[in-house]
Amino acid sequence: MNQVLPAKDLPGNWRGYCPPPLLCLFLGLEVILLLVAGLAGIKYVFLIVSGTVALLLCFGGRLPALFALLAISPVVFLKDVPLDVIRVGKWIFVIMVVLSWLVGRAMRRERIFVPTTAVNYFILGFVLWGIFISLLARDFAVSFFGLFRIISIFGLFYLFTDVISSRDDIRKTVAMWIGTGIFLALFGIFQYQLSVMRQGAGQRIWSTFENPNNLGLFLFLLIPVVISLFYLYRKPLIKVGLGFALGLLLVCLLWTGSRASWLGLYVACLAFGVISKRKYLTSVILILGAILGLILSLSLVKGDLITLLRMERGLALRPILWQVSWRIFKDHPLFGVGIGCIPAVFQSYYPISSLSLYSLLSPAAGSPHSLFLQMGAEMGGLGVVLVLFFFGVYFRELKRTLGHLEDEFLRALIIAFWATLPGLFVHSFFELSGVIGPGSYTVFFWLSVSLAQAVRRVGGQNPLSRKIP
């Protein structure tokens, strides 16, 4: 294995590289619009164009879930286009899609399918509390914008649940999700090889995400689905294809260097073995985990593995970020400081200018690298309670859904989502998760929640068992 560059060599220095057009095709409409904007030098033109396209599609007919999935997929870093511009454009596009869907339905006098789920209580509670604490936030404009961005993701949840209305819709959406993952993994592996050719050493990969950890979470959310379907299908051609996809995703996940996603996937695989009653799989995972733990604890492996794990720096900056976030939470236990307002108060708690780690700590100061600490610091104790409530009710809902399903394909999906949840809970202690987060991975997590609701909707219409060839 080639030497892996340390974490300081992150994507920022590589944004000037634009991949060949062939590698961009899979990224969908948004990337094409961004490329046009970048080449034309008009940095905001894609905001108007993408919004217009969203309106036309939604007014002209039902917005296909597959288009929505690709249209808001991660974006390529473009030369001469600031990252902040891409972020703003991305979320304006998401908001336009949601609003266009709502207005289009209203203009055509069509009903919107709203799932009956306890997740609704989480969303309602989060939005109402978010509005209240934004009024008291250190910077209400920042907090309201952050809340509005999160609300747009909740809107996508209802949009996906509305438009995915049949078993065939579910099957096609899952296929497109896996296909998107394959292309993202291929591009990530291409990045790794490119870094080897240019610098003589491998680099943590991020594909089209903003950060390797974001890519790691996306892959972690998808891999259990691929594993579950791999065990489900019996046709050799499909099984080989899923096995190939699984190998690519695992290699890409390894090279992200996202330790939280590795740990989350390990827990998810254990949960999958237990839920699917595959005792041999559970035993193998436990044995592999024990062997890996022994190797690391005895420091028997040097060089590549230690570098990839970044063990020489321990948990790096997380202890500092956790300490500061905990102090912010203790000082603002009821209402927090407001959504997205942590960077505004971070320096007052830990003067960055006095640190020798300034170049590393400054970009990370906006995130505690823990979902629970972030919710506590930004939204107070109730924010943490709301997230815990979500994990509890969603876990119970998936369990009940599985108990009423006979369709093997639908059961395989629910098993994958259910197994992912314990891993996501563990992951949330070390990183932001897809439940609440600023990255594109949040879109895909709520897509999986929408698919779970669609399975409940379709499962009740298909009482007879459907066997998989």
C-alpha positions, 0 to 999 in steps of 0.5 A, spaced: 500 500 500 502 506 498 503 511 503 497 516 505 498 523 506 496 526 513 490 529 514 492 536 513 493 535 506 485 536 505 481 537 498 482 545 499 489 545 495 485 540 489 479 544 488 483 547 481 483 540 478 477 539 474 475 532 472 474 529 465 467 531 462 466 523 462 467 523 470 462 528 471 456 525 467 453 521 473 453 527 477 447 530 474 444 536 473 446 540 478 454 539 476 452 541 469 449 547 471 455 549 476 460 547 470 457 552 466 457 557 471 464 556 472 466 556 465 462 562 464 465 566 470 458 568 472 458 565 479 451 566 481 448 564 474 446 557 476 442 559 482 437 562 477 437 556 472 437 551 477 431 554 480 427 555 473 429 548 471 426 545 478 419 550 477 418 547 470 419 540 472 415 540 478 409 544 474 410 540 468 408 534 472 410 530 478 418 530 480 421 524 479 425 521 485 430 519 481 431 526 478 431 529 485 436 524 487 441 526 482 440 533 482 442 534 489 447 529 489 454 532 491 458 537 487 465 537 484 469 543 486 470 548 481 476 552 479 475 560 481 468 558 484 468 559 492 466 553 496 461 558 499 458 560 493 457 552 491 454 551 498 449 557 497 447 555 490 446 548 492 441 549 498 438 554 494 437 549 489 434 544 494 429 549 497 427 551 490 425 544 488 421 543 495 417 549 494 416 548 486 414 541 488 409 544 494 406 549 489 406 544 483 401 540 487 397 545 489 396 548 482 394 541 480 390 540 486 393 534 488 394 531 495 400 530 498 401 523 501 404 525 508 406 518 512 403 517 519 409 516 523 412 518 529 418 521 525 413 527 524 413 529 531 421 529 531 420 534 525 415 538 528 418 539 535 425 540 532 422 546 527 418 549 533 424 549 538 429 551 532 425 557 531 424 559 538 432 558 539 433 562 533 430 568 536 434 568 542 441 566 538 447 570 538 446 571 531 439 570 529 440 571 521 445 565 521 441 561 526 435 562 521 438 560 515 441 554 518 434 552 520 431 553 514 437 549 510 435 543 515 427 544 514 429 544 506 432 537 508 425 535 512 422 537 505 425 533 501 423 527 506 416 528 505 417 530 497 421 523 496 415 519 501 410 522 496 413 521 489 416 514 491 409 510 491 410 503 488 415 497 489 417 499 482 419 506 485 423 503 491 427 498 486 429 504 481 431 509 487 435 504 490 438 502 484 440 509 482 442 510 489 447 504 488 449 507 481 451 514 484 455 510 490 459 506 485 461 512 480 462 516 487 467 511 489 470 510 482 472 517 482 474 517 489 479 511 487 481 515 481 483 521 486 487 517 490 491 514 484 492 521 481 495 523 488 500 517 488 502 519 481 503 527 482 506 526 489 508 519 490 503 518 496 496 517 497 491 522 500 485 521 503 479 522 498 473 526 498 470 524 491 465 530 490 464 531 497 467 537 501 470 533 506 473 525 506 469 524 513 462 526 509 464 521 503 465 516 509 458 517 512 455 517 505 458 510 504 457 508 511 449 509 509 450 505 503 454 499 504 449 496 509 444 496 503 448 493 498 450 487 503 443 486 505 441 485 497 447 481 496 445 476 501 438 477 498 439 475 490 441 469 488 442 470 480 449 469 479 449 476 475 446 480 480 450 477 485 457 478 482 455 486 480 453 487 487 459 484 490 463 488 485 459 494 488 461 492 495 468 491 494 469 498 490 465 502 496 469 498 501 476 500 498 473 507 497 471 507 505 478 505 507 481 511 503 477 516 506 480 515 513 474 516 516 475 512 523 468 514 525 465 511 519 469 505 519 466 504 527 459 505 525 460 500 519 463 495 524 457 496 529 452 496 523 455 489 520 454 486 527 447 489 528 445 486 521 448 479 523 444 479 529 437 482 525 438 477 519 440 471 524 446 470 520 450 467 526 456 466 522 457 473 519 456 475 526 462 471 529 466 473 523 465 480 524 467 479 532 473 475 530 476 480 525 474 486 530 478 482 536 484 481 531 484 488 529 484 491 536 489 486 538 494 488 532 493 496 534 493 495 541 500 491 541 502 496 535 504 490 531 503 494 525 507 500 523 507 504 517 501 504 512 496 502 517 498 507 522 498 512 518 492 511 515 488 511 521 492 517 523 494 513 530 500 517 531 496 523 532 491 520 537 484 523 536 487 529 533 483 535 534 477 532 537 479 533 545 479 540 544 473 541 540 469 537 545 472 540 551 470 547 548 463 545 545 462 542 552 463 548 556 459 552 551 453 547 552 454 548 560 454 556 559 448 555 555 444 549 557 437 551 556 437 555 549 444 554 546 447 559 542 443 558 536 444 553 529 450 554 526 453 560 531 458 556 534 464 559 530 462 566 533 463 564 540 469 559 539 475 563 539 472 566 546 472 560 549 479 557 546 483 563 543 485 560 536 491 565 535 495 562 541 495 555 538 500 552 535 495 548 531 492 554 528 492 552 521 488 546 523 484 548 528 481 554 525 477 550 519 475 545 524 472 550 529 465 550 526 464 543 528 464 539 535 465 533 531 459 530 535 452 530 533 450 530 540 455 536 543 453 540 537 445 539 538 447 541 546 451 547 544 447 550 539 440 548 541 441 546 548 439 540 552 432 539 548 436 539 542 439 533 545 433 530 547 430 531 540 435 527 537 435 521 542 427 521 541 428 520 533 433 514 534 428 511 539 422 512 535 425 510 528 428 504 531 421 502 534 418 504 527 423 499 523 422 494 528 415 494 527 415 495 519 419 488 519 415 484 523 409 486 518 413 484 511 413 478 507 416 481 501 423 479 501 426 485 497 422 490 502 424 486 508 432 486 505 431 494 505 428 494 512 433 490 515 439 494 512 436 501 515 435 498 521 442 495 522 445 502 520 441 505 526 446 503 531 452 504 527 449 511 526 448 512 533 455 510 535 458 514 529 454 520 532 459 521 538 465 522 533 462 526 527 456 529 525 451 524 522 445 524 517 440 526 522 442 533 522 448 536 518 450 540 513 452 536 508 450 532 502 450 525 506 444 528 510 440 528 503 441 521 502 440 519 510 433 522 509 432 519 502 433 512 506 428 514 511 423 516 506 424 509 503 422 506 509 416 510 509 415 508 502 416 500 504 410 501 510 406 504 504 407 499 499 407 493 504 400 494 506 398 493 499 402 487 497 400 482 503 402 476 499 410 474 499 414 475 493 420 471 492 427 473 489 430 469 484 
